[in-house]
């Protein structure tokens, strides 16, 4: 009886290759999805930073004068909504807030602070 030593040069089967490609495709899809979300978030952050000086100017202006209620105005291609709300009568505190919206009505920046009335 002859003993044969057969070396099996076994490669990957077609099924194994297809499964590996499917897994790689899923991973690439997840990475691209994260990239798209990160790009969108970066664009929103840049809009917020661009609108921040307008919000700071408006909140500083509110702190220098007496203001009550709510108002809207256009400043530097933004819609600026300012409001003052009395917190409590016992300590005469007011909450001042500024919201800055872009042309597509998306909130870009928001600031608020509390001020004592004198």
Secondary structure as GFF3:
##gff-version 3
##sequence-region A 1 118
A	DSSP	alpha_helix	14	64	.	.	.	ID=ss1
A	DSSP	beta_strand	69	75	.	.	.	ID=ss2
A	DSSP	beta_strand	78	88	.	.	.	ID=ss3
A	DSSP	beta_strand	93	101	.	.	.	ID=ss4
A	DSSP	beta_strand	107	116	.	.	.	ID=ss5
###
